[in-house]
Amino acid sequence: MIYSPTLAAYHPTTAEIDLAAFHENIRNVKRIINKSILLAVIKTNAYGHGTVRIGKEAVRAGADRLGVTTVEEGALLRENGIQVPIHVLNSIMPAQAADIARYKLTASVFSYRLTRAISEAATKQQREIPVHVKVDTGLHRFGLEPHEVIPFCTSCYKLPGLRWEGIYTHFSSADEGDMGKTEKQFRLFLEVVEKLYKQGFTFPIRHVGGSTIAMERPDLHLEMVRPGLALFGYPPALRQRDILTLKPVMTLKSTLIHVRHLPPNTPVGYGGSYVTTTHEKIAVVPIGHGDGYSRRLSNKGEMLVRGHRAKIVGKLSLDQTLIDVTTIPDVAKGDEVILIGRQGEDEISAYDVAEWMDSIVDEVVSSLTERIRRVYV
């Protein structure tokens, strides 16, 4: 069977994407970063909002560049007509060098093998590929250790086909509010850059921070800032909610597909982890962990039905979730259900869902699978 996108129109669970809110968020972030370049990070399917459409809208809203995690994401954006610089911010395999050159992507480099592979591919395709050196100042994920940077540049800086456009690092604790550690990493980064400059290795664009740095530390903006989650309406930390007006871009909604009346002492769901205590109304919502709605919400999360909160009961299954609607009047099959968003006087935010999951907003929104249709309004 060949999958047809039109089939998704029949799935009763949708993610409604408010493009006006997205544009406004970008404008507000762009205002506070002043003259710094805005690299809009739209990795992981634009945090679940849809890579291609969000990439196009980000550029329309004023983003100067786009940031992705994989070569495949960058290629997808190029194949859909996006022309602004696209940075691959993750580690790249040397075997992907030809695609980096083919799609004119900006690569993060920190290994001799990868850098030489990009140089060879660029030379073969008669192109000049911009590269940004990644310096590890404390996250210890990938990048060059500070003492490795000068030997690396000495070996690779004059390779043909490369434009040494930038140098950057990634803070480990900024979102958590540990500015002492962040400032230490920043100083270390500047020391590395200064030593490079004295050796004749220059980089026009320095960048160190994402959404938190954009909002909290204008003194660390440098030539470019890389906000991601904030563009979708979610500051990385709750302490930042009053710094900048941001609107959530996604509303996750569904429909009740069944309502059952169950007697007391009835086990509900797999394993019977929830047992009714009275005569209860249990409703079925067509979303499960196969849609990226976490199983950790079992017996913990809530949804909105007719403006009232309904608790999740039992364990989530792959395709359905059960909720208790006993106290909600006039509930019926076909009623709208809000999983993230506002209904009536109440609202469930992605922060609420993250708290129930003991996780972060990034996971909540980026985990939603393609089975959930994105509707752009």
QUIZISUL-V481563 format. One record per residue. RES is the residue in three letters. D_FIRST is the distance of its C-alpha to the first C-alpha in whole Angstrom. Layout:
RES | D_FIRST
RES | D_FIRST
//
This chain:
MET | 0
ILE | 4
TYR | 6
SER | 9
PRO | 13
THR | 14
LEU | 12
ALA | 15
ALA | 17
TYR | 17
HIS | 18
PRO | 21
THR | 22
THR | 23
ALA | 25
GLU | 28
ILE | 29
ASP | 33
LEU | 33
ALA | 37
ALA | 37
PHE | 36
HIS | 38
GLU | 41
ASN | 40
ILE | 40
ARG | 43
ASN | 45
VAL | 44
LYS | 45
ARG | 49
ILE | 49
ILE | 49
ASN | 51
LYS | 51
SER | 49
ILE | 45
LEU | 42
LEU | 39
ALA | 37
VAL | 35
ILE | 31
LYS | 30
THR | 27
ASN | 25
ALA | 28
TYR | 29
GLY | 26
HIS | 26
GLY | 24
THR | 25
VAL | 25
ARG | 26
ILE | 29
GLY | 30
LYS | 31
GLU | 33
ALA | 35
VAL | 36
ARG | 37
ALA | 39
GLY | 41
ALA | 39
ASP | 41
ARG | 38
LEU | 35
GLY | 34
VAL | 31
THR | 30
THR | 28
VAL | 28
GLU | 25
GLU | 25
GLY | 28
ALA | 26
LEU | 24
LEU | 27
ARG | 28
GLU | 25
ASN | 26
GLY | 29
ILE | 31
GLN | 35
VAL | 37
PRO | 37
ILE | 34
HIS | 36
VAL | 34
LEU | 36
ASN | 34
SER | 35
ILE | 33
MET | 33
PRO | 35
ALA | 32
GLN | 31
ALA | 34
ALA | 33
ASP | 30
ILE | 33
ALA | 35
ARG | 32
TYR | 31
LYS | 35
LEU | 34
THR | 37
ALA | 37
SER | 39
VAL | 41
PHE | 43
SER | 43
TYR | 45
ARG | 42
LEU | 39
THR | 42
ARG | 43
ALA | 39
ILE | 39
SER | 42
GLU | 41
ALA | 38
ALA | 40
THR | 42
LYS | 40
GLN | 38
GLN | 42
ARG | 41
GLU | 42
ILE | 40
PRO | 42
VAL | 42
HIS | 43
VAL | 45
LYS | 44
VAL | 47
ASP | 46
THR | 49
GLY | 48
LEU | 44
HIS | 44
ARG | 41
PHE | 41
GLY | 43
LEU | 47
GLU | 49
PRO | 52
HIS | 54
GLU | 52
VAL | 51
ILE | 54
PRO | 54
PHE | 50
CYS | 51
THR | 54
SER | 52
CYS | 49
TYR | 50
LYS | 51
LEU | 48
PRO | 47
GLY | 44
LEU | 44
ARG | 46
TRP | 47
GLU | 46
GLY | 46
ILE | 47
TYR | 46
THR | 45
HIS | 44
PHE | 46
SER | 45
SER | 47
ALA | 47
ASP | 45
GLU | 47
GLY | 50
ASP | 52
MET | 53
GLY | 56
LYS | 53
THR | 51
GLU | 55
LYS | 55
GLN | 52
PHE | 53
ARG | 56
LEU | 55
PHE | 52
LEU | 55
GLU | 58
VAL | 55
VAL | 54
GLU | 58
LYS | 59
LEU | 56
TYR | 58
LYS | 61
GLN | 60
GLY | 59
PHE | 55
THR | 54
PHE | 51
PRO | 51
ILE | 48
ARG | 49
HIS | 46
VAL | 46
GLY | 45
GLY | 42
SER | 42
THR | 45
ILE | 47
ALA | 46
MET | 48
GLU | 50
ARG | 52
PRO | 53
ASP | 55
LEU | 52
HIS | 50
LEU | 51
GLU | 50
MET | 46
VAL | 44
ARG | 41
PRO | 40
GLY | 36
LEU | 36
ALA | 39
LEU | 37
PHE | 35
GLY | 38
TYR | 38
PRO | 41
PRO | 41
ALA | 44
LEU | 45
ARG | 49
GLN | 47
ARG | 46
ASP | 50
ILE | 50
LEU | 48
THR | 46
LEU | 42
LYS | 40
PRO | 36
VAL | 34
MET | 31
THR | 31
LEU | 28
LYS | 28
SER | 26
THR | 27
LEU | 28
ILE | 26
HIS | 28
VAL | 32
ARG | 34
HIS | 38
LEU | 38
PRO | 42
PRO | 44
ASN | 43
THR | 39
PRO | 37
VAL | 34
GLY | 31
TYR | 30
GLY | 33
GLY | 35
SER | 37
TYR | 38
VAL | 40
THR | 41
THR | 45
THR | 45
HIS | 43
GLU | 41
LYS | 38
ILE | 34
ALA | 32
VAL | 28
VAL | 26
PRO | 23
ILE | 23
GLY | 23
HIS | 23
GLY | 19
ASP | 20
GLY | 23
TYR | 26
SER | 28
ARG | 29
ARG | 32
LEU | 33
SER | 33
ASN | 36
LYS | 37
GLY | 35
GLU | 36
MET | 34
LEU | 36
VAL | 36
ARG | 38
GLY | 40
HIS | 41
ARG | 39
ALA | 37
LYS | 37
ILE | 34
VAL | 35
GLY | 33
LYS | 31
LEU | 28
SER | 24
LEU | 21
ASP | 20
GLN | 24
THR | 27
LEU | 30
ILE | 33
ASP | 37
VAL | 38
THR | 41
THR | 43
ILE | 41
PRO | 42
ASP | 40
VAL | 37
ALA | 34
LYS | 31
GLY | 29
ASP | 32
GLU | 31
VAL | 31
ILE | 32
LEU | 31
ILE | 32
GLY | 35
ARG | 37
GLN | 38
GLY | 41
GLU | 44
ASP | 42
GLU | 40
ILE | 37
SER | 37
ALA | 35
TYR | 38
ASP | 38
VAL | 35
ALA | 36
GLU | 39
TRP | 37
MET | 35
ASP | 38
SER | 36
ILE | 36
VAL | 35
ASP | 33
GLU | 31
VAL | 30
VAL | 29
SER | 27
SER | 25
LEU | 23
THR | 19
GLU | 17
ARG | 16
ILE | 19
ARG | 19
ARG | 22
VAL | 25
TYR | 27
VAL | 31
//
